[in-house]
Amino acid sequence: MNDSAGRKKKDELHAYLMGIVQNLPEKPGCYQYFDSEGTIIYVGKAKNLKRRVSSYFNREHDSRKTAMLVSKICDIKYIVVNTEADALLLENNLIKQWTPRYNILLKDGKTYPSIVVTNEYLPRIFQTRKINKKSGTYFGPYSHIGMMHMLLELIQNLYPLRRCHESITKDSIAAGKHKVCLEFHIKNCKAPCVGRQQRDEYMQHITEAIEILKGNTAALERSMMNEMQRLAAEMRFEEAEVIKKRYLLLENYRSRSEVVSSTLHNIDVFHIEDNEKVAYINYLHVVNGCITQAFTFEYAKRLDEQSEDLLVAGIVEMRSRYSSESKEVIVPFHVELPLEGVQVTVPQKGDKKKLLELSRLNVLQYKKDRLAQSDKLNPEQKSVRLMKELQTALGMDRMPMHIECFDNSNISGTDAVAGCVVFKKCKPSKNDYRRYIIKTVTGPDDYASMQEVVRRRYTRMLEEEQPLPDLIITDGGRGQMEVVRQVVEDELKISIPIAGLAKNDKHRTNELLFGFPPQTIGMKVDTSLFRLLTQIQDEVHRYAIAFHREKRSKHQTASALDRIAGVGPKTKELLLKKFHSVKRVGETGVDEMAEIVGKAKAVIIWNHFHPTEEE
């Protein structure tokens, strides 16, 4: 009994995890694995979250560590970012914060490098992986190593700062303990260690370099632009090109990441998305330019709460839960926040706007995931939701429980057929599908063929008193809708709403039409409802094409055997099964053929393929 209960619990956990995995977005981000106690046991980065996380559950793992990790996973959470570089930095920050048990490869001191400005009498600027706040000021970390090297090179080219490892003090300089080195002779350093450069000038260079590291480069860029223009005016184009490269590098450096930006310090970011029943709120906590907390939660609406009230409640809840003391809160719209000393910002541009968009991206993805999980657990609920959405979009009196869609298929009017597919409660009802051979239309006339099929379909349904559909969808635009309306309303005097699915120049469905005259119904192509409509359209097209191919195939497989008197379908089947082709039947002797169909028929078939000169 215990083993059975254990297996059941394990199966339920696997189903829960796979439900999360199947609904992960195909976007860059970081994922976090939790154990049964709710502790983060692993943090990973991914260029494609769904593909990466799926790899843990879709195959056997050779690594004992990985297999052990997978066996401990009881929950999965993730954070969506805009770029793979952001995912790298965010992973680094989260690992440092939570030190998960299974991220052992990142506990050996190796991390993304930073740039340090030392606290020495004559400061140095260099890269390091060791952080000691007492020894200097640190900038980074940098996930793009090439960019960090280019930035260091830029500073070295702009400012002749010392690169040696000498311990230089005011007293050691006064005592003459130092002498110039090769760096001075190749003009990489002005030798402040021997007094050839004043410390004030050296420290001014350090101050300007720090501004570059902070990203405060606007004034320096203006100076570079003026220098470029001056050199160009003096026809000194090679020197101007060098300045231009430095200028472009600075511009590139100013393109800050949402995950790490030295201009943002200790900020809370919130975004909200809600519907009739639920409000989803995302929270990002930014400390020293890095996201250290990311959480999305939901409120179940009990009354008609306003978005502003729900957002304020979410802000107070999250700041209390995470003990946030941020003095600035970024939100998508203004709210009256009952917190003293806290500034509410609704950004319109810049890094803060980018962070707000990142929060919006996460809350939308969370909302989508929750909806997908709910639909999977309760498919009937999904069907009702889609039918209500379609009812609202088309302004119908009742939900379209019963939908029918028609399509024609022919080649230059030959073997003309049509198909009708039926969807009930948003699911294919294949027992109700119908196929039609066009009887009254000559040549390729899609409109007349559509009218014939619709007329035959609903005339019979009326005669047999079958329930009529709630909605008819045509695989075509305004023309198809009109010819169907003429039959349904003008001839048969019945009232059934008619919609049309029109395609663009690339033969892709791009709009839903409804009403007379037809109007375009606004609908995003990435919604569940639009996917349902295109599924209906694809299904009727597949159904009609399959029937047309079947009919055409029968027509094309008619052979010389069909024209022989006395040779029926059974004889033909026996011959083709034995000899595989009409040609080989004609080449077969009477005696051999007689073993299959008898002497009399063998002679008739032989004579047909070997006529005399008179015949």
N, C-alpha and C positions, 0 to 999 in steps of 0.2 A: 504493500500500500504506500509506504514511504517512497519507494523507488518510482512508483507511478506518479505520485504527487510531485516528486522532484523533476521528473521528465516533463510533466505538464508545465511546471513553473519555468523550466528552461526553454521550452517551446514558446511560451508566452513572451519571455524576454527577447528571444530571437525575433519573433514577429514584431515586437515593439521597435527594436533597433532597426530592422529592415524597413519598417514604415518610415522611420526618420531618414534613412539612407536614400530611399527611393524618391524622397521629396527634397533632397538637398539641391541647391542651385548650382548650375554649371558656371560658377564665377569664382574669382580668386578670394581667398580668405584664410582664416585660421579655425581649426576644429579642436575641441576639447573633449577628452574622454573622462567619464566619471565612474567610480566604483560604487559598490552597494551602499557605502556610507556617505555618498555625495562628494567625495574628495576627488579633485582633479588628479588623474594619474598619468595623463599624457597630453601634450599640446603639439600640434603639427601645423604646417603651412601647406597650401595647395594652390596651384594655378587654376585648377578646376576642382572645386570641393566635392562634387558628386562622384567624379571619376576616382579621386584619390581615396576618399573614405570607403567607397564601394570595394576597392582593392583589398581592404582588410577582411571583408566578409565573404568574398566571392571565390576564394581559393585557399588551398592548404598552404601553410607557411613553413618553410624550412628552418627559419630562425626560431629557436626555443623561446627567446625573449618576446618576439612578436606574437607567437602562439599564446604565451602566458598573458600578454597584454590583452589580446582579444578576448580571452576567457574571463577577464576581470571587468570588461566594459559592461556597465549597466545603464548608461545614459550618454547621449551625445549632444553637445551644443556647439555653436559656431558663430563666427563674426564675419560678415561680408565686407570686403574692402574693394577699392577700385583697381588696384594694380598688384602684380605679383611682388614688386618691390615693397609695397605697403604690407603685404602678407608676411614677408621676411622680417621686417622691423617689428610688426605686431607680435609675431611668434617669439622673437627675442625678448620683448618686454614682458610677455605673459610668463615665459619660462623663468625669467629672473624673479618675477613677483611670486609665482606659486611653487616653484621648484618641484615639478611633478616627478613622481617616483621613477617613471620609465623614460624620462629624458636624460638618461645617464651620459650620453655622448656630449651633452652641452654643460656638464658639471666639471670639466677638466680645466676650466679657466679660459678656454678659447671662446671668444664671442666676437661680435662685429666690432671692428676697430673704431676708435674715437681719435680726435685731435686734441692735444693738451697744450695749453699755454702755461708754462711753469711759473712758479712764484719766486724765481731766482732774481738776484740783483740785475742781471742782464737776461731776461726771460728767453727761453727757447720755445719753438713751435714744432711739434713732430707728432707722428701717429703712435698710438699705444693701444694695447688690449687690457692693460691693468688700470683700474680706476682707484685713485687715492685722492680724495677731495682735498686733503691737506697740502698736497704737493703742487696743485695748480687748478686751472679752470678747464673743464672738459666740454667738448662739442661733439655731437653725434649721438649714438653710433651711426656709422655709414654702411648701408647694405651694398651700395654700389662702390666697390673698392676703387675702380678706375676714376670715378668722380672725386673721391677723396684725394687720390694722388694728384689729379689735375688741380684741385684746390690748393694743395700744399705747394705744388709747382708754381701756381699763380702767385701765391704769397711770396715765395722765394724769389721769383722774377721781379715782383714789384718792390720788395723790400730786402736789402742785403743784410739779413739777420744771421747771427752766428749759428753754426751747425755743429760746433765742437762739443765735447763732453766735459770740458774743463770746469772746475768749480771756481767761479769768478765772483769775487766780492769787492766792495769798495776799498777795503784795506789791501787786498792782494794786488789791485791795480796800482794803488799808491806806492806799494812796496816794489813794484816792477818785477813781479814774479812771472809775468807772461811775456811771450814774444809772438810776433806775427807768424801766421802759418800759410800753407798753400792757398787756402780759401781767400785770403787777402790778396795774394798775387794774381789770382784769376778773377778778382773783382766780385766774388760772391759775398764778401764781408768787408766792412770798413774798419775792422780791428778796434772796436771799442775797448778791448781788453788792454790795449797799450795806450789808450787816450787819443787815438787818431779820429775817433768819432765821439761826440759828446753824448752823455747818457740821455739828456733831454730829447735829442733828435732820435736816438734809438727807441726810447719809450713812446715817442710819437708814432713811429712805424709800428710798434707793437699794438698801440691803441687802434690804428687804422686796420691792422690785420684782424683784430678782434671784431671790429665792425663787419668785416667781410664774413667772418665765421658766423656771426649772428644773423647775417642776411641783410644787414643795413647797408646796401650797396648803391642806393639811388644817387647820392652825392658823388661817389666815386665814378659811377657810370657817366654822369654828366661831365665830369672832368675828363674822362677818357674820350667821350664824344667830341669835346672841344679840341682835345689833342689830335684826334684823328683828322678833324677838319683842317686844323692848322698844318699838319704834315702833308695832307693832300694838296692844300693850296700851294705849298712849297715844292710840289712835285716829288715828295719823298714817299713814294707809294709803298715801298717794301717795309719801311718803318711803320707806316699807317696800317699795313696788313697785320703786323705783329700786335699792335694795339687793338685792332679789330677782333683778333682771336681771343684776346683777354676779355674784351668787352662782351663777346658772345658767351664766353664761359661764365662770366658773372650773371648774365641774363638767364642762362640755363640753371645756374645755382639758385637763382631766386624762385624757380618753379618748385615750390615747397610741397612736400608730401603732407597728406592729411594726418598721417600717423605720427610723424615727427616734424615739428616746426618750432624753431626756436622763438618765434614771435608769439606763441600761445602758451599761457601759464595758468594752471589750476582753474579749469573751466568745466562746467557741467553742460551737457548738450542733451536736449530732449526733442523727440518728434512723436506725433500722434496720428493714428489712422483709426477711424471708427465707422461702424454701421449701425443698424437699428438695435442690435442686441449687444455688441461687444466693442470695447475700445482697446486698441493695442498701442502701447507706449514703449519707445526705445530710449534707453539711457546710455550715454557715453560719458565717462569721466576722464578728463585730460589733465595730466600733471606733468609739468615741464615739457609740454609739447608731445607727450606720449599718452596713448589710450591705455589706461590701467584697469578700467572696468567697462564692461559692455553687457547690457542686460535688457531683454525685452519681456514685458509682462502684459497681462490683459485684465480689464475690468469687465465684469458682466453687468450690463445695464439693468437696473430694476425700475427706474423711472425715466423720464425724458431728460436725463442729465445733458448739459451742454459740454461741448469739447473743451471749452476753457476751464470749466470746473473739474473735469476729469484730469486734464493736464496738470493743474495745480495740485490735485490730490496725489498724482503720480510723482511730481517733483518733490513734495514733502516726504512721501514714503521712501523714495530712493535715497534722498540726502540723509534721512535718518538711518536707513539700513546700512549705508556705506560710510556713515560718519563724515560726510563731505562738508568741508568748510570753504568751498569755492565762493568767491565774491562775485562771480559772473555766471549767469545762466543763459544759454542760447536756446531760443525757442522759435517755432515757425510763425507764430503770431503773438501779439502782445497779450499778456495776462497780468492780473493784479496778484502779485506773489506776497503772501503774508510773512515775509522774512526780512528782518532789519539788516541793512548793510549789504544786501544782495542786489546787483544790477541785472536787470532783464534786458537782453539784447535780441533784436530781430534783424540779423545781418542781411545785407543786400548783395554783397560781393566779398571777395577776398577769401582768406583761409577759414574764417569763421563760417562763411557761407558754404564752403566745401565740406566742413565738418557737419553742418546741418543736413546737407544732401546725403552724406554718408549715413547719418542717423535715419533719415527717411528711407534710404535703400534697405537698411536692416529691418525696419518695422514693416515695410511692404513685403519683404521676403518672409518674415515671421508670420504675417497675416496669411500669405499664400500657403505656407506650410501647414498652418493650423486648419485652414479650410480643406486642404487636400487630405489631411489625416481624418478629418471629420467625415468627408465624403466617402473615404475608403471604409470606415467603420459602419457607415449608414448610407449605402447607395441610394436607397429610396429617398432619403433627405436631399441628396444631390439632384435627383431627378425632379423633385418638387421645386427645388430652388431654381433650376434651369428653366422649368416651365413657367414659373412666376416671372423670371427675368424676361423671357420671350413675350409673355403676355403684356408685361409693362412696356417693353420696347415697342410693340406693335399696337398698343392701346386696345387689346382685345377684351371682349366681355367675359370670357372664361379662359382657363388655362388650356393650352393646346395638348391635351392628353393623347390625341390621335392625329398623327401627321402623315401625309402621303406626298410623295415626290415622283415626278415623271421625267423620262428622258427617252429620246429617239436615237436609233443607230442604223446607218446604212452607208453603202459606198456607191455614190452617184445614183442613188435611188434603187439599187439592186438589193435584194434580200432585206428589205426594210422591216424593221421590228421596233418595238418599244418596250420599256419596262416600267413597272410601278413598284416602289418599295414603301413599306409601312413601318413607322416607328410609333410604338405605344409606350407612354411614360418615358420617352427619350431612349428607348431600347429597340433594336431591330426586332420586328415581329415577322420572321421569315415565312411562317405558314400563310401569311396574308399577302406575300409578294405575288405579283401577277406579271405574265409575259404576253405580249400581243404581237401577232403578225399583221402588218399593215395590209388591208384588203382593198380599200377604196381609193387609194392615192397612187398615181402614176408619176414616177420621177422623183427627184430629190426635193420634196416640199415639206420641210420640218413643221411649218405652221399647220398645214392641213393634216399631217400625220398626228400631231399633238391633239388636234380637235377630234379626230376619229377615236383615238384611244380614250380621251377623257369622256367623250360621249358614251362609248361602250361601257366604260368602267362605272359611271354613275347612273346610267340608265338601268343597268343590271342591279346595282345596289338598291335603287328605288323599287324596282320590281320585286326584289327578294326581301325588301324591308330591312336591309342591313343598316347598322349605324353609320352615318356619314362622318367623314373626318372633321376635326376642329380647324385644320389648317392645310392648305395645299401649297406646296413649294414647287416652282418650276426651275429646271436647270437652264436658266437663261434670263434675259433682261425684260425690258418693257414689252417687246413684241410677243414673247411667249406668254407673259402674264395676260395680255389683252385677248389673245385667241382662246385661252382657257376661260377667261371671264365671259366671253361671248357664249360659250357652250353652257357653262354652269349657271350663269344668271339669266341670260337672254333666252336660251333654248329650254333648259330644264327647270328654270324658275326656282332654283335653290340658292340659299345664301351660305357660302363657305368663304372665309377669308383666304386671299391668295397673296403669296409672297414670291419674290424672285431672287435668285442668287446670280449676280452678274460677275463676269470675269474681266480682267484688264488685258492689255496688249500682250502680256506674257502668259496668258491663259491661266492666270491664278485668280481665284475668287477674292474679290476685294470690297464688295458692298452688298448689303441686303436692301431690297426694294419692297415697298408695301404701299397699298392704297391705289386709288384711281382718281387723278393721274398718279402714277407711281412716284413715291418720294424715297430718297435715300435715308436709311435709318443709321444713325451714327453708332458705330460699334467697333471696339478695338479688336484687331485681328489676333491678339494673344490671349483672349478671354476664353473661358470654358464654353460659353454659349456660342461664340463664333466657331470654335472647334467642333461643337455638336452639329451646327448647320453644314459645315464643310464635310463632316463625316456622312451626313445624309446625302449630300450631293455626290460625294465620291462613291457611296454605296449604290446609288441608282445608276451612275455612269458605269460602274463595274458590272452591275447586273444586266444592263442593256447590251453592253459590249460582249459579255459572255454568251448571251443568247444569239446575238448576231453572228459571232464566230462559229457557234455550234451549227447554226442554220447554213452558213456559208460553207462550212466544212463538209456537211452532208451533200451539199450541192456539188462541191468540187470533187468529192470522192466517187461520184457516179462514174462507172467505167464501161468498157466495151462489153463486159459480161451482162450489164443491164439490158443491152439491146438484143440479146440472144433469146429467141422464143423457146420456152421450156426450161429456162434457167432462172430459178427463183432466188430469193434472199438466202435460203438455207444452203443451196448448192454453191452460191457465190462465196458464202462464209467458209465452207469446207475447203474450197479450192484455194482461196487466199490464205487460209490458215496453213495449208500444206506447202504451197509454192510461193507465197509471200508477195507476188506481183502478177499483174495481168500479163506482162510480157513473158514471164516464165510459164504461165498456164498455156499460152499459145505455142510455146516451144516444146511442151510435153507431149509424148506419144500417146496414142489412144489406149494402149494396154495399161500403161502406168496410171493414166487418168481414170480408167475404168475401175481401178482398185478403190478409188475414192467415191465416184459418183455413179458407177454402173456403166455398162457397155453402151447402152442407147444414148445417154446424155454425153458420154465421152465422144461418140461419133459426131453428134450435133455440134459440140464445141470445137472439135478438130476441123470440121468442114467450115465453120464460121471463120476460123483463123487461116485456113488454107483453101480459099475459093478456087474453083476452076476458072479457065480463061473466059468461058461463056458467062459465069457468074460475075 
